[in-house]
Amino acid sequence: MKKIIQQKIFHHLLKNNIENFIGVPDSTFKFFIDEGIKMNKTIIANREDEAIGIAAGMTLSNSNSVVFMQNAGFANSLSTITSLIDLYEIPLIFVIGWRGFLKNDAPEHEKIGKIQPELLTSIKLKNRVIDETNWKQNCDWALNNIKKNTSVALIIRGDTLG
């Protein structure tokens, strides 16, 4: 995904009352993360479950949050999502990089990339794949869902890095 689009996504979310951007970096959306760092709006966590915990606390104090991570980190954080976020209906927007989407990705990304859609479905986390043409519509969809106390995921494919 082009740099300008990633920056637009960040600013659109910020303009629409997302105050906190917490997560573990992923090069799939590095320009999105860089934009948040430049504006002093991003917290880099050591682990995805740590990022989710920080975001949950901020959200409970009435400060909307995005949690960003790579899909391997998403898989590592399934317990935190199901036992904290789902159980207590804490509305978060997850931005998840979809590594292993392409067959020619690094071997360590292939397995998790193949099962990522199944993981999202199995925990009933609503999600949409965003790209350069539908990003605004899908960001608005995510923003509307968190107003209803529903967490959702925006997926950025690893093949769109640019």
C-alpha positions in Angstrom: 0.0 0.0 0.0 1.4 3.4 -1.0 2.8 5.7 1.6 0.2 8.4 1.0 -2.7 6.0 1.5 -1.2 4.7 4.8 -0.8 8.3 6.0 -4.4 9.1 4.9 -5.7 6.1 6.9 -3.9 7.3 10.0 -5.2 10.8 9.7 -8.7 9.7 9.0 -8.8 7.6 12.1 -7.2 10.4 14.1 -9.8 12.9 12.8 -12.5 10.5 13.8 -11.7 10.3 17.5 -9.1 7.6 17.6 -6.6 9.0 20.1 -4.3 6.1 20.7 -2.3 3.8 18.3 -0.7 1.0 20.2 1.1 -2.1 18.8 4.0 -4.1 17.6 5.5 -2.8 14.3 5.0 -4.5 11.0 6.6 -3.4 7.8 3.4 -4.1 5.9 2.0 -0.7 7.2 5.2 1.0 8.3 4.1 4.4 6.9 0.9 4.3 9.0 3.1 3.6 12.1 5.7 6.3 11.2 2.9 8.9 10.9 1.7 8.1 14.4 5.3 8.3 15.8 5.8 11.7 14.1 2.7 13.0 15.8 3.5 11.5 19.1 0.3 9.4 19.0 1.9 5.9 18.9 3.0 3.6 21.7 5.2 0.7 20.6 4.6 -2.4 22.7 6.9 -5.4 23.2 4.1 -7.9 22.6 0.7 -7.9 21.1 -1.1 -8.9 24.3 0.6 -6.1 26.1 -0.6 -3.6 23.4 -4.1 -5.0 23.7 -4.0 -4.5 27.5 -2.8 -0.9 27.2 -5.4 -0.1 24.6 -8.1 -1.7 26.7 -7.2 0.4 29.6 -7.2 3.6 27.5 -10.5 2.7 26.0 -12.1 2.0 29.4 -11.0 5.6 30.3 -13.0 6.9 27.3 -10.1 7.2 24.9 -10.6 5.3 21.6 -7.7 3.0 20.5 -6.3 1.2 17.5 -4.1 -1.9 18.1 -1.7 -2.7 15.2 0.1 -6.0 14.7 1.4 -8.6 12.3 -0.9 -11.7 11.9 1.6 -14.0 13.8 1.1 -11.6 16.8 -2.6 -11.7 16.3 -2.5 -15.5 16.6 -0.4 -15.1 19.8 -3.0 -12.8 21.3 -6.1 -14.8 20.7 -6.5 -15.6 24.4 -6.3 -11.9 25.3 -8.8 -11.0 22.7 -11.3 -13.7 23.7 -10.9 -13.4 27.5 -10.6 -9.7 27.8 -11.8 -7.8 24.8 -14.7 -10.0 23.8 -15.8 -10.9 27.4 -16.0 -7.3 28.5 -17.1 -5.9 25.2 -14.2 -3.4 24.9 -14.4 -1.8 21.5 -11.0 -1.8 19.6 -10.0 -1.5 16.0 -7.3 -4.0 15.2 -5.1 -3.2 12.2 -3.5 -6.5 11.2 -0.8 -7.1 8.6 -1.6 -10.3 6.6 1.8 -11.8 6.1 1.8 -15.1 4.1 -1.0 -14.0 1.9 1.1 -14.7 -1.1 2.6 -18.2 -1.7 6.1 -16.7 -2.3 6.3 -15.1 1.2 8.9 -16.2 3.7 8.3 -19.8 5.0 7.7 -18.6 8.5 4.7 -16.5 7.3 3.0 -19.1 5.1 1.2 -21.3 7.7 -0.3 -18.4 9.7 -1.1 -16.5 6.5 -3.1 -19.5 5.2 -5.2 -19.9 8.4 -5.6 -16.2 9.3 -9.2 -16.0 7.8 -10.2 -19.1 9.8 -8.8 -17.6 13.0 -10.8 -14.4 12.5 -13.9 -16.4 11.8 -13.5 -18.8 14.7 -13.4 -15.9 17.3 -16.1 -14.1 15.4 -14.0 -10.9 14.9 -15.7 -8.9 12.2 -13.1 -7.9 9.6 -12.4 -6.3 6.3 -9.4 -6.3 4.0 -8.5 -2.7 3.1 -6.7 -1.6 0.0 -6.0 1.7 -1.8 -9.6 1.9 -3.2 -11.7 0.9 -0.2 -9.8 2.1 2.8 -12.0 5.1 3.6 -15.2 3.0 3.4 -13.8 0.3 5.6 -12.3 2.7 8.1 -15.7 4.3 8.5 -17.2 0.8 8.9 -14.7 0.1 11.7 -15.4 3.5 13.4 -19.2 2.8 13.3 -18.7 -0.6 14.9 -16.7 0.7 17.9 -19.5 3.2 18.5 -21.6 0.1 19.0 -19.1 -1.5 21.4 -17.9 -4.0 18.8 -14.3 -4.7 18.1 -13.3 -5.2 14.5 -10.2 -5.8 12.4 -8.9 -4.0 9.3 -6.6 -6.3 7.4 -3.7 -5.1 5.2 -2.3 -7.7 2.8 1.4 -8.3 2.8 1.3 -8.1 -1.0 0.4 -4.4 -0.9 3.6 -3.1 0.6 4.9 -0.2 -1.4 
